[in-house]
Amino acid sequence: MYQAGLVLEGGAMKGIYTAGVLDFFLEQGIHFSSAYGVSAGALNLCSFLSEQKKRTYRVFTNYIDYSQYCSTKNLVMTGDLFGVSMCYDLIPNYLDPYDYEVFNQYKGKAYVVVTNIRTGKAEYIQLTDMHKDIQAVRASSSMPLVSRNVKIGEEWYLDGGIADAIPIAKSIQDGNEKNVVIMTKEIGFCRQPSSQLPLLKLRYARYPKVYELMKNRHTRYNATLDYLEEMAAEGRAFVIRPKKKSQVGRVEKNQEKLKALYEEGYQDAEACHQELLKYLSC
């Protein structure tokens, strides 16, 4: 296990790129003492910690035609585009069983990022018991407007990417001098202002921090990209990300597109393998 942080960006179904990278890591026995997952990155992190190669790929592709998995019908009837029961119970416990035993053997510390919609702050919930902490994974993955708010304790949460899309600063704050950051946004990406601000303001009238965060999200995200470049130049971050814009949408139903992006992630990890080992070992 390398004494380094693993940071996984979200990106909805573009997260299948990250699945390809992590499956290569599993094949090579590359593991990290700390890990941070955001949104789809949190979902990827779960299967990485249970060392189940291609599990995330299967979850992203095997059920895309099931209305219970992802559909407008789900959204209208329950408030969640992605079916909560299927994604967080039926799949991990019955259809594609999660290996809780292997997860329990992980010796490092793993966190998922969630956004407290009352305070507007990012919170980092440590994964210690996946039976219980699946609620935090769900919160981290609950995209605004197409997901219900998720209650944990006495607070309500949504997608961690709203407040901290790439938690590299948190990993460094936790003492990780080396960090491997897997991104779903391509080289040269620059986030633009949200086009859904009026709807966000209306939907989250009781939680104005959500609107404020989304209004300024592009500014914070682009500043994080600048910070990440600085950290990479200083040797505190090693970044793996797509070289070109993906054809995969945030909610993608085309299996061939998903397969291609998964393979792109795997190949990108393979291509930088020796450079990565040198970075982690020096």
N, C-alpha and C positions, 0 to 999 in steps of 0.2 A: 504493500500500500504506500503510495506516494504522499508525502506531507505537503499537500497542496489543496487548493480549493477548486471545485468544479462548479461552474456557474452556467445555468441553462435558461436561456431566454424562452419566452412564450412564442405565440404566433398562430394559435389555433391549429388547423390541420397542416400548416407548413411545418409544424413540429415533427413531422415524419422525417424531415432532414436530420434532425437531432437523433432520432431513433437509429438511423443508419450509422451515424458517428459512434454512438454508444455501443451498438452491437459489435463494431470493430474493436472497440476498447475491451469488451467482454472477451472476445476471442483472444486478445493479446494479454489478458490478465492485468489490465490497467485500472487501478482503483485509487480512490482519493480519500484523504482523512476528513475532508469537509465537503459538503455538497449543498447547493442552493438551487431550487427549482421554482420557476414562475409559470403559472398557468399551464400551457401544454408542456412546458419544461418540468413542471411538478409531476405530471403524468409520466413523462419519460423517466424521471428520476426514480419513481416507484419500481418500474420493471428493471432498471439498472441495478438498484440495490438488492433486488431479489434474484439477480443474475439470470433472468429469463430472456435469452436471445430471441429476437423477433416477436416478442409478446406485444410490444407497443405497435409494431407493424400490423400484426393481426387485429388488434383492437381498432386500429384506424381504418382497416380495409374490409374486414369480414362482415361488418354489420351495417355498412353505409346505406343499404337498401331497406333496412328495417325502420319503420316509422317510430318504433319505441326507442331507437337509438338516437336518431337525429331527424327532425322534421318540423315543418310549420305547424302541423297538427299538434305535436308535442307542445310547441310554444303557446298556441292558442288555448289548449286545454289545461296546461300545468304552469305556464310561465317560464318554462325551461326549454330551449331549443334542443339541448341534449338531454335525453331521458335520465333522470336521476336514479331511478330504481335499476334500470338496465346497466348504466355506466358504473355505478358504485356499489351494486350488490349482485345482480345477476351475472355480469361478466366476471368480476374477480372471484366470486364464490362458487360459480357453477359452470359457466360456459368456457372460460379460459382461466382456471384457478390460479390465484396468486400464491406464490411460494412464501408464506409467512415465516416459515422456519428459517429459510436462507436469509430473509430480511433481518430476522432477530440475531443473526450471527455477525452482522455488520458492526465493525469496531469503531467506526468514525462517527461524525455528527452530521445529520442531514436536516435541512430546513426547507419548508415551503413558504413562499412569500404571499401574504394576503393583505388586502387593503381594508382598514377599519373605516367604514363609511360615515361614522359619526365624527371621528377625529381627523380623518383624511391622512392618517399616517400608515406607512407600511409596517407590518409586523411579521416577525420571522418565527414560525412555529416549528419546533423541533419534532421530527418524526421519531417516535419511540415505540408506538404500538399501532400497527397499521389497521387493526380492527377499529380502533377508536379514532385515529388520526386521519382516516379517509375523509372525514368531514372537513378537515383543513385542506386536503387536496382538492376536494370539491369546491371549497370557497376560493382557492387560488385560481381555479379554472372557470369560475363563473363570470363570463363576459357581461359587461353592462348592456342593458336593454334587452338581452335575449336570455337572461337568467334571473331567477329569484335571488334575493339577498339570502345569505347563509348565516344562521345564528350559531355562534360558538360561545359557550358561557352566557354572559349577559350582553354581548356585543354582536353587531351585524357586520358581515364582510362581503366583499366582492373580489374580483380578479386582482391578483397581486401586481400585474403589469400596470395598473392604473397609477400606483404610487411609486413602484420601483421595478422597472421593466428588466433591468440588467443589474443585479445586486453585487457588482464587483466591489463597490465601496464597502459594503457590509462584510464581504469576505476578507478584504484587506484589514478592516477594523477588527475582525476576529483573529487576526494574527497570521493570515496566510500570505506569505511572501511570494509564493508562486500561485498562479491561477490559470486554469484552462477554461476559456469562455466559449461556449457553443452558441452561435447566433442563428436565427432563421432569416434575418434580413440580409440582403446581398451587400457586397462591397459597394460603397458609394451611396447607399440608401440615406435619405434625409426625410424624417417624418414631417408631414404637413399638418396644419391645424385640422381639427375634427370638423366634419361637415354635419355632424348630428347634434350640435350644441343646443339648439332650441328644444329638441326632443329630450335630451339629457336633463335640461333645466326643469322641464315639466315632470318627467318621470321621477326625478330624485329631489323634488321640492322639499321633502322632509329631511334630506341629507345634502345640503348645499355644498359640502366639501367635495362630493363626487363631481358636480358640475365644475367647480374651481379646478380640480385636478385634471379633468378632461380638457378644459379650456387651455390649460398651460402644458399639457402633456408633451406636445411636440417640442417645446422649448427645453424641458427637462431631459427628454430622450436624446435630443441632439447634443446637449451638453454632456450627457453620459458617454456618448460616442467619442467626443473630444477627450474626455477623461480616460476612456479606455485606450485610445491611441497613445496617450502619454504613458499609461501604465505598461503598454506593450513595448514602447521605446525604452523604458527603464528595466525591462525584463521581469515585470511583476504580472504580466498577463500574456497568455498565448491564445490567439483567437482563431477559431475555425468557423467559417461562414461560407455561404454560397457565393460563387464568383459572379453569377448573373441572376437577374430577377426570375423567380419561379413562376410557372404557369398554374401552380396550385392555389386555389382560392382559400379563404379562411374557413369556409365550409365546402369541402370538395367531395364530389360523388364519383369522380372519374378514377377508377382503380389504376389505370395505366399511368396517369399523371402522378398519383401517389407513389406508385412503385418506382418511377423514374427519379423522384425527389429523394426517396429513401436510398436508392442506389448511389445517387450523387453524394449524399452524406457519407455513406460507407467508403466510397472511392476517395473523397477528400481527406478522410481520416487516414486511409491507407497511404495516400500520397505524402502526407506530412508526418508519418509514423516515426521515422528516424530522427527528424528534427524535434519532434515532441519528446521523445525519450531523452535526447540530449538536453533539452530544456529542463525536464523534470529531474534529471540526475545530477546536473552540475551544481 
